[in-house]
Amino acid sequence: MTVRVAVLGAGFGGLEVTASLSERFGADIEITLIDRASHFVFGFAKLDVLFGKHTVDAVTHPYARIAKPGVRFVRTEIRAIDPAARRVTTDAGVFEADHLVIALGADLDPAATPGLNDHGHEFYSNAGAFAAHDVLAAFTGGRIVIGVAAAPFKCPPAPSETALLMHEYLTARGLHEASTIDLVMPLPAPVPPVPAASDALLHEFAERGIRWHPSRVITRLDPHEVVFEDASTLPFDLFLGVPRHVVPTVLVEAGLVDAGWVPVDPVTLQTARPDVYAIGDAAAAGTPKAGAFAEGQAAVVADRIAARISDRTGAADSTREYDGAGVCYVEFGGHRAARVGVSFAGGTFDGASDGLATAKDDYRAARIRRWIGEPASSA
């Protein structure tokens, strides 16, 4: 009987599991990849659109182009998950699986910060970043605040990248002298796991006059004013916000969530249910919430599922374990990028350079080719 694998979510993690298992088993496996969206957007491509470096069409990659042996993409809304039965109920019907991979990511909750929807602009969703591009294009100068509502949040370096790219954008438009940039985060450092990366970013902030506000908790937004937990305020003309992140409701209803996220074995990524795995932003795996970590987790899960399939014919289970490793590129502007590496063993930092900016572009193009099957492009 053909083994059935259901992959919920077509982000970094879901796409990598799908591609890896398809490569190994081809038409001998039945993979159902489910997502509510019609297109994939690379995480840092949102900033490219926000600052006018690429168009929306250039960074959106239709899932309909996936043509991998054994893979069926289903665009639908997931309504219920039964982890014990490995059964998924959707608007497109019910799907049952021998192996279930949950890669639904984290949802954004702008309403959790009163006033954010009314007085600010979230730029962390695809739609939010694309809409914020038009807002920024109409901006004629003033006080800009980039604020993170709560931790944890996806791609921890992204707010810092946004501040640096904002400086570059304003300078190019001749608005720098008429503007200020403030970066507000609830964290004590821009990239807490890697002090060298934080030091490099703080140096860049100081050089550009970007004002850094660490360990600040935003309670609400009033018209043209951020209000903090200690009742102090910060004025703004334009607020770009990172909303509070929450686990998808369907996972809570499935009984998979504890302390806000889906608990997993940190080295196998398996949940408490046999043959049910959780990877990426929804999982409590002890790593930052970023695509590179979801991709690494996916590789381990694909190995373990492959071993489980092979074990039916007498092969031993995989002993591969997740090491918490992931590499993120950090945009510094001026076609310079740095590279941050994090694992359970520690962190590394490679300073910003033109070569790493090119490596970042190559990384993106290679993943799009592997996951979607499109020709390589700069977006």
C-alpha positions as CSV (number, residue, x, y, z in Angstrom):
1,M,0.0,0.0,0.0
2,T,1.3,3.5,-0.9
3,V,2.3,5.5,2.2
4,R,0.3,8.7,2.7
5,V,2.0,11.8,4.1
6,A,-0.1,15.0,4.9
7,V,2.0,18.2,5.1
8,L,0.0,21.1,6.6
9,G,1.5,24.4,5.6
10,A,3.6,25.3,2.5
11,G,6.3,27.5,4.0
12,F,10.0,26.7,4.4
13,G,9.3,23.6,6.5
14,G,6.4,22.1,4.5
15,L,8.1,22.7,1.2
16,E,11.3,21.1,2.2
17,V,9.6,18.0,3.7
18,T,7.6,17.7,0.5
19,A,10.6,18.1,-1.9
20,S,12.8,15.7,0.1
21,L,10.3,12.9,0.3
22,S,9.4,13.3,-3.4
23,E,13.0,13.1,-4.4
24,R,13.4,9.8,-2.4
25,F,10.2,8.0,-3.3
26,G,8.8,9.6,-6.4
27,A,5.4,8.3,-7.4
28,D,5.7,5.5,-4.8
29,I,4.6,7.9,-2.1
30,E,1.4,10.0,-1.7
31,I,2.1,13.5,-0.4
32,T,-0.7,15.9,0.1
33,L,0.5,19.5,0.7
34,I,-2.2,21.8,2.1
35,D,-2.1,25.6,2.4
36,R,-4.7,28.3,2.4
37,A,-2.5,30.5,0.2
38,S,-2.1,30.3,-3.5
39,H,1.5,31.6,-3.7
40,F,4.7,31.3,-1.7
41,V,6.6,34.4,-0.8
42,F,10.2,34.2,0.5
43,G,10.3,35.8,4.0
44,F,12.8,38.6,3.2
45,A,11.2,39.3,-0.1
46,K,8.6,41.2,1.8
47,L,11.1,43.9,2.6
48,D,12.1,44.0,-1.1
49,V,8.5,44.9,-2.0
50,L,8.2,47.3,1.0
51,F,11.1,49.4,-0.1
52,G,10.4,49.2,-3.9
53,K,13.2,46.8,-4.9
54,H,10.9,44.3,-6.4
55,T,7.3,44.1,-7.5
56,V,4.7,41.9,-5.9
57,D,4.5,39.7,-9.0
58,A,8.3,39.2,-8.9
59,V,8.3,37.7,-5.4
60,T,5.1,35.6,-5.5
61,H,5.6,32.0,-6.7
62,P,2.4,30.0,-7.4
63,Y,2.0,26.7,-5.7
64,A,0.2,25.5,-8.8
65,R,3.6,25.2,-10.5
66,I,4.7,22.5,-8.2
67,A,5.0,19.3,-10.3
68,K,6.8,16.8,-8.2
69,P,6.2,13.0,-8.4
70,G,3.8,11.8,-5.7
71,V,2.9,15.4,-4.7
72,R,-0.6,17.0,-4.8
73,F,-1.1,20.6,-3.7
74,V,-4.5,21.4,-2.2
75,R,-5.4,25.0,-1.6
76,T,-8.0,25.0,1.2
77,E,-8.7,26.0,4.7
78,I,-7.9,23.5,7.5
79,R,-10.9,23.2,9.9
80,A,-9.9,20.4,12.2
81,I,-7.0,18.1,13.0
82,D,-7.3,14.7,14.7
83,P,-3.7,13.9,15.7
84,A,-4.6,10.5,17.1
85,A,-6.1,9.4,13.8
86,R,-3.8,11.6,11.7
87,R,-7.0,12.9,10.0
88,V,-7.3,16.5,8.7
89,T,-10.7,18.0,7.9
90,T,-10.7,20.9,5.3
91,D,-13.0,22.8,3.1
92,A,-11.8,20.5,0.3
93,G,-12.6,17.3,2.2
94,V,-11.1,15.0,4.7
95,F,-7.5,13.7,4.4
96,E,-6.1,10.8,6.3
97,A,-2.3,10.0,6.5
98,D,0.2,7.5,7.8
99,H,2.5,10.4,8.7
100,L,1.4,14.0,9.6
101,V,3.7,17.0,9.4
102,I,2.4,20.2,11.0
103,A,4.1,23.2,9.5
104,L,1.4,25.9,9.8
105,G,3.7,28.6,11.1
106,A,2.5,31.4,13.5
107,D,-0.4,33.6,13.0
108,L,-0.3,37.4,13.5
109,D,-2.7,39.1,15.9
110,P,-2.5,42.9,15.4
111,A,-5.7,43.4,17.5
112,A,-3.7,42.2,20.6
113,T,-2.1,45.6,20.6
114,P,-4.8,48.2,20.9
115,G,-4.6,50.9,18.3
116,L,-2.2,49.0,16.0
117,N,-4.9,48.5,13.3
118,D,-6.2,52.0,13.6
119,H,-3.0,54.1,14.0
120,G,-0.2,51.9,12.6
121,H,0.7,49.5,9.8
122,E,1.8,45.9,10.3
123,F,4.4,44.8,7.8
124,Y,5.0,41.2,8.8
125,S,2.3,39.5,6.7
126,N,2.5,39.4,2.9
127,A,-0.6,41.6,2.6
128,G,0.7,44.0,5.2
129,A,4.1,44.5,3.7
130,F,2.6,45.0,0.2
131,A,0.1,47.5,1.5
132,A,2.8,49.3,3.5
133,H,4.8,49.8,0.3
134,D,2.1,52.2,-0.9
135,V,2.0,54.0,2.5
136,L,5.7,54.5,2.5
137,A,5.7,55.7,-1.2
138,A,3.3,58.5,-0.1
139,F,5.4,59.4,3.0
140,T,7.0,62.8,2.8
141,G,9.1,62.8,6.0
142,G,8.6,62.7,9.7
143,R,9.0,60.5,12.7
144,I,9.1,56.8,11.9
145,V,8.8,54.2,14.6
146,I,9.4,50.5,13.9
147,G,8.0,48.6,16.8
148,V,7.8,44.9,17.9
149,A,4.7,44.2,19.9
150,A,5.9,41.0,21.7
151,A,8.4,38.2,21.6
152,P,8.8,35.6,20.2
153,F,8.5,36.8,16.6
154,K,9.5,35.5,13.3
155,C,13.0,36.3,11.9
156,P,14.4,38.2,14.9
157,P,16.9,40.3,12.7
158,A,14.1,41.6,10.4
159,P,13.1,44.7,12.5
160,S,16.8,45.7,12.5
161,E,17.0,45.1,8.8
162,T,13.9,47.2,8.3
163,A,15.5,50.1,10.2
164,L,18.7,50.0,8.2
165,L,16.8,49.7,4.9
166,M,14.5,52.5,5.9
167,H,17.5,54.8,6.4
168,E,18.8,53.8,2.9
169,Y,15.3,54.4,1.4
170,L,14.8,57.8,3.0
171,T,18.3,58.9,1.9
172,A,17.6,57.9,-1.7
173,R,14.4,59.9,-1.7
174,G,16.0,62.9,-0.1
175,L,13.9,62.6,3.0
176,H,16.6,61.6,5.5
177,E,17.1,65.1,6.9
178,A,13.4,65.5,7.4
179,S,12.9,62.2,9.2
180,T,13.9,60.2,12.3
181,I,13.9,56.4,12.8
182,D,13.3,54.7,16.1
183,L,13.5,51.0,16.6
184,V,11.5,49.6,19.6
185,M,11.9,45.9,20.7
186,P,11.0,43.9,23.8
187,L,14.4,42.2,23.6
188,P,17.6,43.5,25.3
189,A,19.6,43.2,22.1
190,P,18.8,43.1,18.4
191,V,19.9,39.4,18.1
192,P,20.3,38.1,21.6
193,P,21.7,34.6,20.8
194,V,24.7,36.1,18.9
195,P,26.3,39.1,20.6
196,A,28.6,39.8,17.7
197,A,25.6,40.3,15.4
198,S,24.0,42.6,17.9
199,D,27.1,44.7,18.3
200,A,27.5,45.1,14.5
201,L,23.9,46.2,14.2
202,L,24.1,48.6,17.1
203,H,27.2,50.1,15.4
204,E,25.3,50.6,12.2
205,F,22.4,52.2,14.1
206,A,24.7,54.7,15.7
207,E,26.4,55.6,12.4
208,R,23.0,56.3,10.8
209,G,21.4,58.0,13.8
210,I,18.8,55.3,14.3
211,R,17.5,55.4,17.8
212,W,17.5,52.1,19.6
213,H,15.0,51.3,22.4
214,P,15.7,47.9,23.9
215,S,13.5,46.0,26.4
216,R,10.5,48.2,25.8
217,V,7.0,46.8,26.1
218,I,4.3,48.4,23.9
219,T,0.8,48.5,25.5
220,R,-1.1,50.5,22.9
221,L,-1.0,52.9,20.1
222,D,-2.8,56.3,20.4
223,P,-3.0,58.7,17.5
224,H,0.6,59.5,16.6
225,E,1.9,58.1,19.9
226,V,3.3,54.8,21.2
227,V,2.4,54.1,24.8
228,F,4.7,51.9,26.8
229,E,4.1,49.7,29.8
230,D,5.7,52.3,32.1
231,A,3.3,54.9,30.8
232,S,6.0,56.7,28.9
233,T,5.3,57.6,25.2
234,L,7.1,58.0,21.9
235,P,5.6,60.2,19.1
236,F,5.4,59.0,15.5
237,D,4.1,60.1,12.1
238,L,4.4,56.6,10.7
239,F,4.4,53.4,12.8
240,L,5.4,50.1,11.2
241,G,4.6,47.2,13.6
242,V,5.5,43.6,14.1
243,P,2.3,42.2,15.7
244,R,2.0,39.6,18.5
245,H,2.5,36.1,17.1
246,V,0.1,33.3,18.2
247,V,-0.2,29.6,17.4
248,P,-3.0,28.8,14.8
249,T,-6.3,28.2,16.5
250,V,-6.8,24.9,14.8
251,L,-3.8,23.5,16.6
252,V,-5.2,24.7,20.0
253,E,-8.5,23.0,19.2
254,A,-6.7,19.8,18.3
255,G,-5.2,19.7,21.8
256,L,-1.6,20.0,20.4
257,V,-0.7,23.2,22.2
258,D,0.9,23.8,25.6
259,A,2.3,27.1,26.9
260,G,1.4,28.8,23.7
261,W,3.1,26.5,21.1
262,V,3.2,22.8,20.0
263,P,5.7,20.9,22.2
264,V,8.0,18.5,20.4
265,D,11.0,16.3,21.1
266,P,13.7,18.8,20.3
267,V,15.9,16.3,18.5
268,T,13.2,14.3,16.6
269,L,10.5,17.0,16.2
270,Q,7.9,14.4,17.0
271,T,4.9,15.5,19.0
272,A,3.4,13.3,21.8
273,R,1.5,11.4,19.0
274,P,3.3,8.8,17.0
275,D,4.1,9.8,13.4
276,V,2.9,13.3,14.0
277,Y,5.6,16.0,13.7
278,A,5.6,19.7,14.2
279,I,8.2,22.0,12.6
280,G,8.7,25.7,12.1
281,D,7.2,28.6,13.9
282,A,4.4,26.7,15.5
283,A,6.7,24.3,17.2
284,A,8.4,24.8,20.6
285,A,11.7,23.4,19.3
286,G,14.0,25.7,21.3
287,T,15.2,27.7,18.2
288,P,14.4,31.1,16.8
289,K,11.3,31.3,14.7
290,A,12.7,31.7,11.2
291,G,12.5,29.9,7.9
292,A,16.1,28.6,8.0
293,F,15.3,26.7,11.2
294,A,12.1,25.3,9.8
295,E,14.1,24.0,6.8
296,G,16.6,22.3,9.0
297,Q,13.9,20.7,11.1
298,A,12.1,19.6,7.9
299,A,15.3,17.8,6.7
300,V,15.4,15.7,10.0
301,V,11.7,14.9,9.8
302,A,12.0,13.8,6.1
303,D,14.8,11.5,7.1
304,R,12.8,10.0,9.9
305,I,9.7,9.5,7.8
306,A,11.8,7.9,5.1
307,A,13.4,5.6,7.6
308,R,9.9,4.7,9.0
309,I,8.8,3.9,5.4
310,S,11.9,1.8,4.8
311,D,11.6,0.0,8.1
312,R,8.4,-1.7,6.8
313,T,10.8,-3.6,4.5
314,G,13.3,-4.4,7.3
315,A,15.5,-1.3,7.4
316,A,16.4,0.4,10.7
317,D,14.9,3.6,11.9
318,S,16.8,6.8,11.3
319,T,19.0,8.0,14.1
320,R,19.4,11.5,12.7
321,E,18.8,14.2,15.3
322,Y,18.1,17.9,15.0
323,D,21.0,20.1,16.2
324,G,19.1,23.4,16.3
325,A,21.2,24.7,13.4
326,G,20.1,27.5,11.1
327,V,21.7,30.3,9.2
328,C,20.0,33.7,8.6
329,Y,21.2,36.5,6.3
330,V,20.9,40.0,7.7
331,E,20.5,42.9,5.2
332,F,22.6,45.9,6.0
333,G,21.8,48.0,2.9
334,G,24.0,49.0,0.0
335,H,24.0,45.4,-1.3
336,R,25.7,44.2,1.9
337,A,24.5,41.3,4.0
338,A,25.8,39.6,7.1
339,R,25.3,35.9,8.1
340,V,24.2,34.7,11.5
341,G,24.5,31.1,12.5
342,V,22.7,29.6,15.5
343,S,22.6,26.1,16.9
344,F,22.1,24.4,20.2
345,A,25.8,24.7,20.7
346,G,26.1,28.4,20.2
347,G,26.2,31.2,17.5
348,T,28.4,32.6,14.7
349,F,28.5,35.9,12.8
350,D,30.1,36.8,9.5
351,G,30.3,40.5,8.9
352,A,28.4,42.3,6.2
353,S,29.8,42.2,2.7
354,D,28.8,42.3,-1.0
355,G,29.7,38.6,-1.3
356,L,27.2,37.6,1.4
357,A,24.5,39.7,-0.3
358,T,25.1,37.7,-3.4
359,A,25.0,34.5,-1.4
360,K,21.7,35.5,0.0
361,D,20.3,36.0,-3.5
362,D,21.7,32.6,-4.5
363,Y,20.2,30.9,-1.4
364,R,16.7,32.3,-2.3
365,A,16.9,31.3,-6.0
366,A,18.1,27.7,-5.1
367,R,15.2,27.2,-2.7
368,I,12.6,28.4,-5.2
369,R,14.0,26.1,-7.9
370,R,14.0,23.2,-5.4
371,W,10.6,23.8,-3.8
372,I,8.4,25.3,-6.5
373,G,10.4,24.3,-9.6
374,E,10.6,27.8,-11.2
375,P,13.6,29.1,-13.0
376,A,16.0,31.0,-10.8
377,S,15.5,34.8,-10.5
378,S,16.6,37.6,-8.3
379,A,13.3,37.5,-6.4
